[in-house]
Amino acid sequence: MPAPEPARTSRLTRFHRHVLGGVLLTLCPLLLAAIILIVPPLSMLARWLLLGAALLASAALLRWHLRRVTRPLSTLASLLEALREGDYTLRGVAGGALGQVIYDVNALAQRLQAERVRFEEASHLLSKTLAALDSAVFVFDGGARLSLVNPAGQHLLQGKSPDLFGRSDAELGVQDLFAQVSGSVVTRSFPGRNGRFEIRHASLRQHGRGGRLLVINDLDRVLRDEERQAWQRLLRVLGHEVNNSLAPIRSIAGTLSTLSARAPVPDDWAGDLRDGLALIERRAAALTRFLAGYSRLARLPPPRRRALELAALLRTLARMESAAITVATDATLPVQADADQIEQALINLLRNAVEAAPGDHAEVRVRAWREAGRVVVEIIDNGPGPPPSANLFVPFFTTKPGGSGIGLALARQIAEAHGGGVALSARSDGPGAVARLWISLDKAAPGSD
């Protein structure tokens, strides 16, 4: 910490002392001359004694004056030299003729030291952030020469930083990317990867001069990762459902084969054979329905938007269910939508709510309203609530015995084709779930014809 700022009275006192020292240094020879002229003629010895005394007094005053002036100047010069060399740790004692100046220089050094610490911390954070990015980042100076690149950029160009620094954008083969509109997607071949890339660039100021920033995002890798995860989820559910059907079929088929190979055949073999074949038929039919549901989900046609009165459709669907369903909507909710698809999506959500609600005290409420260019439908039940799983909208994933796992996935696919979506969450005011479906009122939404 710099020394406390000297008080104004002490600065004035030091100033007066240094002025007095200069005056005394000037008066000593004048006083000696006056004594020699005014006092009656002195002997040679007296004159030499006076001269020696005057010289000693002048030397003492000069030494005192130099110590009070020269040392602070030397300290100030050392502090300024340290600042010029980038050493902000050196401090001077705020005293002497230049006490206020040294105090200010100490405060400046302390501020520069704090700024350097903040700059180094920010630079370290920036370098760690750039190293963790999957996007390739390049910074070019005003002469279009590379001055910064992150590890992803080195991997994309198959080079190390020392080999890439100082090379122009033309030498690196990225000069034409600046001609692309920022945010555009291009198909490109780089030394480290081929595929589709998103190109973003912007202007910079570096050391007071112009510069350019180039960011290259590998879209193919992101899509491949998402596609792989989707296939893994789909295959996991498919494998589970297919095995649920094939395992009993294989077991019953083995039992029937063992039964038919016995000699003599047991008396009740006909009943066992009928039961076994009936089980095989049921499991095969279940597997057929499962695969048919997958085909229906995969072949969902684009929606054919027509005028639809959503409020009337909700009231009609509520009357079709066995449980009592309360409907609260505006008098009319006209929308442009595919009536068959929207009806299928709402039936799936309503049936889930009715099946989840307890039979004796079932409570299912439907609300619908218009907001911000869309129509929202909420279906609220008092069941146990949605299961804690991230796979609720994964096709064929189900927690209900005998469920197909198609309803939620199909409802969301229909809503997204109408420019909307589906969400399922737990109620905040008690047990139960809230299923929300919304569709866009824009006729130009995705999927419209």
C-alpha positions in Angstrom: 0.0 0.0 0.0 1.3 3.5 -0.7 2.0 5.8 2.2 -0.8 8.0 3.4 -1.1 11.2 1.4 1.0 13.9 3.2 -1.1 16.6 4.9 -1.2 20.0 3.2 0.4 21.7 6.2 3.4 19.4 6.2 3.9 20.0 2.4 3.9 23.7 3.0 6.4 23.3 5.9 8.7 21.3 3.7 8.5 23.8 0.9 9.3 26.6 3.3 12.3 24.7 4.7 13.7 24.1 1.2 13.3 27.8 0.3 15.0 28.7 3.6 17.9 26.4 2.8 18.4 28.0 -0.6 18.2 31.5 0.9 20.8 30.6 3.6 23.2 29.2 0.9 22.9 32.5 -0.9 23.3 34.7 2.3 26.4 33.0 3.6 28.8 34.6 1.1 26.9 37.9 1.3 27.1 37.9 5.1 30.9 37.2 4.9 31.4 40.1 2.5 29.3 42.5 4.7 31.3 41.6 7.8 34.6 42.2 6.0 33.4 45.6 4.7 31.6 46.9 7.8 33.8 45.7 10.6 36.9 47.7 11.1 40.0 46.3 9.4 40.6 42.8 10.6 43.8 41.0 10.9 44.7 38.4 8.3 44.0 35.6 10.8 40.5 36.9 11.6 39.7 37.1 7.9 40.9 33.5 7.3 38.9 32.3 10.3 35.7 34.1 9.0 36.3 32.6 5.6 36.7 29.1 7.0 33.6 29.5 9.1 31.6 30.7 6.1 32.9 27.8 4.0 32.0 25.3 6.7 28.5 26.7 7.1 27.9 26.8 3.3 29.1 23.2 3.0 26.8 22.0 5.8 23.9 23.9 4.3 24.7 22.6 0.9 24.9 19.0 2.1 21.6 19.3 4.0 20.0 20.9 0.9 21.2 18.2 -1.4 20.0 15.4 0.9 16.5 17.0 0.9 16.4 17.5 -2.8 18.7 15.1 -4.6 17.7 11.9 -2.8 13.9 12.4 -3.6 14.9 13.1 -7.2 16.9 9.9 -7.3 14.1 7.9 -5.7 11.6 9.4 -8.3 13.9 8.5 -11.1 14.2 4.9 -9.8 10.5 4.6 -9.5 9.9 5.9 -13.0 12.5 3.6 -14.4 10.9 0.6 -12.7 7.5 1.6 -14.2 9.1 1.9 -17.6 10.5 -1.6 -17.3 7.2 -3.1 -16.1 8.2 -3.6 -12.5 5.2 -2.3 -10.5 6.3 -3.7 -7.1 8.8 -1.0 -6.2 7.6 1.7 -3.8 9.2 4.9 -2.6 9.0 6.6 0.8 6.8 9.6 0.5 9.0 12.2 2.2 11.3 15.0 1.3 10.8 17.8 -1.3 8.9 15.5 -3.7 6.8 13.6 -1.2 3.5 14.3 -2.9 4.9 13.3 -6.3 6.3 10.0 -4.9 3.0 9.3 -3.3 1.3 9.7 -6.6 3.8 7.5 -8.4 3.3 4.8 -5.7 -0.5 5.0 -6.2 0.1 4.7 -10.0 2.3 1.7 -9.5 -0.2 0.0 -7.2 -3.0 0.6 -9.8 -0.9 -0.7 -12.7 0.0 -3.8 -10.6 -3.7 -4.5 -9.9 -4.5 -3.9 -13.6 -1.8 -6.4 -14.6 -3.1 -9.0 -12.2 -6.6 -8.6 -13.6 -5.3 -8.7 -17.2 -3.3 -11.9 -16.5 -6.3 -13.6 -14.8 -8.6 -12.6 -17.7 -6.0 -13.8 -20.2 -5.7 -17.2 -18.4 -9.5 -17.5 -18.3 -9.7 -16.7 -22.0 -7.0 -19.2 -22.9 -8.8 -21.9 -20.9 -12.1 -21.1 -22.5 -10.7 -21.2 -26.0 -8.9 -24.5 -25.3 -12.2 -26.0 -24.1 -14.2 -24.9 -27.2 -15.0 -27.4 -29.9 -15.2 -24.6 -32.4 -12.1 -23.6 -34.3 -11.2 -19.9 -33.4 -8.7 -17.8 -35.5 -7.6 -14.2 -34.9 -5.9 -12.3 -37.7 -4.1 -9.0 -37.3 -4.4 -6.0 -39.6 -2.1 -7.6 -42.1 -4.3 -10.7 -42.3 -1.7 -12.7 -40.5 -2.6 -15.3 -37.8 -2.0 -14.0 -34.2 -4.1 -16.5 -32.2 -5.5 -20.0 -32.7 -7.1 -22.4 -30.2 -6.4 -26.2 -30.1 -9.6 -27.0 -32.2 -8.2 -24.7 -34.9 -4.8 -26.4 -34.8 -6.5 -29.7 -35.2 -8.7 -28.5 -38.1 -5.6 -27.2 -40.0 -3.3 -30.0 -38.8 -0.6 -27.7 -37.5 1.0 -26.5 -34.3 0.8 -22.9 -33.1 4.5 -22.0 -33.9 4.0 -23.2 -37.4 0.7 -21.4 -37.9 1.4 -18.0 -36.3 2.4 -15.3 -38.7 1.0 -17.0 -41.8 -1.6 -15.2 -43.8 -5.2 -16.2 -44.2 -4.5 -17.0 -47.9 -1.6 -19.3 -46.9 -3.9 -21.1 -44.4 -6.6 -21.5 -47.0 -9.3 -19.6 -45.2 -9.3 -16.3 -47.0 -12.4 -17.1 -49.0 -14.4 -17.8 -45.8 -14.5 -14.1 -45.0 -16.4 -13.6 -48.2 -19.2 -15.8 -46.8 -22.1 -14.3 -44.9 -21.5 -14.7 -41.2 -23.6 -17.6 -40.0 -23.8 -19.4 -43.3 -23.1 -23.1 -43.7 -20.6 -24.3 -46.3 -19.3 -27.7 -47.3 -15.6 -27.6 -47.1 -12.5 -29.8 -46.9 -9.8 -28.9 -44.4 -6.5 -30.8 -43.7 -8.0 -32.2 -40.5 -11.7 -32.7 -41.4 -14.2 -32.7 -44.2 -17.9 -31.9 -44.0 -20.3 -29.1 -43.3 -19.2 -26.1 -41.3 -20.9 -23.0 -40.0 -18.8 -19.9 -40.7 -18.9 -16.8 -38.4 -16.5 -13.8 -38.6 -16.3 -10.3 -37.2 -14.0 -7.3 -37.2 -11.7 -6.6 -34.2 -9.3 -4.0 -32.9 -5.9 -5.3 -31.9 -3.1 -3.0 -30.6 -5.0 0.0 -32.1 -5.2 -1.6 -35.5 -7.8 -3.6 -37.4 -8.1 -7.3 -37.1 -10.6 -10.1 -37.9 -12.1 -13.0 -36.0 -13.0 -16.3 -37.7 -15.0 -19.1 -35.9 -15.6 -22.4 -37.7 -18.2 -24.8 -36.2 -18.2 -28.4 -37.3 -21.8 -29.2 -37.8 -21.4 -32.8 -39.0 -19.8 -33.9 -35.8 -22.6 -32.4 -33.7 -25.2 -34.0 -35.9 -23.4 -37.3 -35.8 -23.3 -37.3 -32.0 -27.0 -36.4 -31.8 -27.8 -39.1 -34.4 -25.8 -41.7 -32.6 -27.5 -40.9 -29.3 -30.9 -41.1 -31.0 -30.1 -44.5 -32.5 -28.8 -45.8 -29.2 -32.1 -44.7 -27.4 -34.2 -46.1 -30.2 -32.3 -49.5 -30.4 -32.5 -49.8 -26.6 -36.3 -49.5 -26.6 -36.7 -51.6 -29.8 -34.5 -54.3 -28.3 -36.5 -54.3 -25.0 -39.9 -54.6 -26.8 -38.8 -57.2 -29.3 -37.2 -59.3 -26.6 -40.4 -59.1 -24.5 -42.2 -60.8 -27.3 -39.6 -63.2 -28.6 -38.6 -64.5 -25.2 -42.0 -66.2 -24.4 -42.4 -67.3 -28.0 -39.0 -69.0 -27.9 -39.8 -70.6 -24.5 -43.3 -71.9 -25.5 -42.0 -73.2 -28.8 -39.3 -75.1 -27.0 -41.9 -76.5 -24.5 -44.2 -77.6 -27.3 -41.3 -79.2 -29.2 -40.3 -81.2 -26.1 -44.0 -82.2 -25.6 -44.5 -83.4 -29.1 -41.3 -85.5 -28.9 -42.5 -87.5 -25.9 -43.6 -91.1 -26.5 -46.3 -91.8 -25.6 -47.9 -88.3 -25.9 -49.5 -87.1 -22.6 -53.2 -87.2 -22.4 -53.5 -83.4 -22.0 -51.2 -82.6 -24.8 -54.0 -81.0 -26.9 -54.8 -78.4 -24.3 -51.2 -77.5 -23.7 -50.7 -77.2 -27.5 -53.7 -74.9 -27.8 -52.6 -72.7 -24.9 -49.1 -72.5 -26.2 -50.1 -71.6 -29.7 -52.6 -69.1 -28.4 -49.7 -67.4 -26.4 -47.5 -67.4 -29.4 -50.3 -65.8 -31.4 -50.9 -63.1 -28.8 -47.2 -62.2 -28.5 -46.8 -62.2 -32.3 -49.9 -59.9 -32.6 -48.4 -57.6 -29.9 -45.1 -57.4 -31.8 -47.1 -56.7 -35.0 -48.9 -53.9 -33.3 -45.7 -52.5 -31.9 -44.1 -52.5 -35.4 -47.2 -51.0 -36.9 -47.0 -48.2 -34.4 -43.4 -47.5 -35.4 -44.4 -47.4 -39.0 -47.2 -45.0 -38.2 -44.8 -42.7 -36.3 -42.2 -42.9 -39.1 -44.7 -42.2 -41.9 -46.6 -39.3 -40.4 -47.6 -37.2 -43.4 -47.2 -33.4 -43.5 -50.2 -31.7 -42.0 -52.9 -30.3 -44.3 -54.0 -27.1 -42.5 -57.7 -26.3 -42.7 -60.1 -24.2 -40.6 -60.7 -26.0 -37.3 -62.7 -24.9 -34.3 -60.5 -26.1 -31.5 -62.8 -25.3 -28.6 -65.6 -27.5 -30.1 -63.1 -30.3 -30.7 -62.0 -30.3 -27.1 -65.5 -30.5 -25.8 -66.3 -33.4 -28.2 -63.2 -35.3 -27.2 -64.0 -34.8 -23.5 -67.5 -36.3 -23.9 -66.0 -39.4 -25.6 -63.9 -40.4 -22.5 -65.4 -42.5 -19.8 -64.1 -40.2 -17.0 -65.6 -36.8 -16.3 -63.5 -34.1 -17.9 -63.9 -30.4 -17.2 -63.3 -28.1 -20.2 -62.6 -24.4 -19.8 -61.9 -22.5 -23.1 -62.9 -19.4 -24.9 -66.2 -19.5 -26.7 -64.4 -20.1 -30.0 -60.8 -20.9 -30.8 -60.4 -20.9 -34.6 -57.1 -22.3 -35.9 -55.6 -23.5 -39.2 -54.6 -27.1 -38.5 -54.8 -30.7 -39.7 -58.0 -31.8 -37.9 -57.2 -35.5 -37.9 -53.7 -35.1 -36.6 -54.6 -32.6 -33.9 -57.4 -34.9 -32.8 -55.1 -37.8 -32.6 -52.6 -35.9 -30.5 -55.3 -34.6 -28.1 -56.8 -38.1 -27.7 -53.4 -39.5 -26.7 -52.8 -36.8 -24.1 -56.4 -37.0 -22.7 -56.2 -40.8 -22.5 -52.9 -40.6 -20.6 -54.4 -38.2 -18.1 -57.6 -40.3 -17.6 -55.5 -43.5 -17.2 -53.2 -41.8 -14.7 -56.0 -40.3 -12.5 -57.3 -42.5 -9.7 -60.6 -44.2 -10.7 -62.7 -43.2 -7.7 -61.5 -39.6 -7.4 -60.4 -38.9 -11.0 -59.9 -35.2 -11.8 -59.0 -34.2 -15.3 -59.3 -30.6 -16.4 -58.7 -29.1 -19.8 -57.9 -25.4 -20.4 -57.2 -23.7 -23.7 -56.5 -20.1 -24.6 -54.8 -17.9 -27.3 -51.5 -16.1 -26.6 -48.7 -14.4 -28.6 -49.5 -15.9 -31.9 -50.3 -19.4 -30.7 -53.0 -21.5 -29.1 -52.2 -23.4 -25.9 -54.0 -26.5 -24.5 -53.4 -27.7 -21.0 -54.5 -31.1 -19.7 -54.3 -31.4 -15.9 -54.8 -34.6 -13.9 -54.5 -35.6 -10.2 -52.5 -38.8 -10.8 -49.1 -39.7 -9.4 -47.4 -37.3 -11.8 -44.9 -38.0 -14.6 -42.1 -40.5 -13.9 -38.6 -39.0 -13.4 -37.1 -39.9 -16.7 -35.5 -38.1 -19.6 -37.0 -40.6 -22.1 -40.7 -39.7 -21.9 -40.7 -38.5 -25.5 -38.5 -41.3 -26.8 -40.5 -43.6 -29.1 -41.6 -46.9 -27.5 -40.5 -45.8 -24.1 -43.3 -46.4 -21.6 -43.9 -46.9 -17.9 -47.4 -48.3 -18.2 -48.1 -52.0 -18.3 -49.2 -52.8 -21.9 -48.3 -49.3 -23.1 -46.9 -48.8 -26.6 -44.7 -45.8 -25.9 -46.1 -44.1 -29.1 -48.6 -41.6 -27.7 -46.3 -38.8 -26.4 -43.8 -39.1 -29.2 -46.6 -39.0 -31.8 -48.3 -36.0 -30.1 -45.1 -34.0 -30.0 -44.3 -34.9 -33.6 -47.8 -33.6 -34.7 -47.4 -30.4 -32.6 -43.9 -29.7 -34.0 -45.3 -30.1 -37.5 -47.8 -27.4 -36.7 -45.0 -25.0 -35.5 -45.6 -25.9 -31.8 -44.6 -28.5 -29.2 -45.6 -30.6 -26.3 -44.3 -30.5 -22.7 -45.1 -32.7 -19.7 -44.4 -31.6 -16.1 -45.5 -32.2 -12.5 -48.2 -30.0 -11.0 -47.0 -27.3 -8.6 -50.2 -27.2 -6.6 -50.5 -30.9 -5.7 -50.0 -34.4 -7.1 -50.6 -34.9 -10.8 -49.2 -33.9 -14.2 -49.7 -31.1 -16.6 -49.5 -31.9 -20.3 -49.2 -28.7 -22.5 -49.7 -28.7 -26.2 -49.4 -25.6 -28.3 -49.6 -24.9 -32.1 -48.7 -21.8 -34.1 -51.4 -19.6 -35.6 -49.1 -18.7 -38.4 -50.2 -20.4 -41.6 -46.6 -20.4 -42.8 -45.4 -22.5 -39.9 -43.4 -25.7 -40.7 -45.5 -28.4 -42.2 -48.2 -26.2 -43.7 -49.3 -26.9 -47.2 
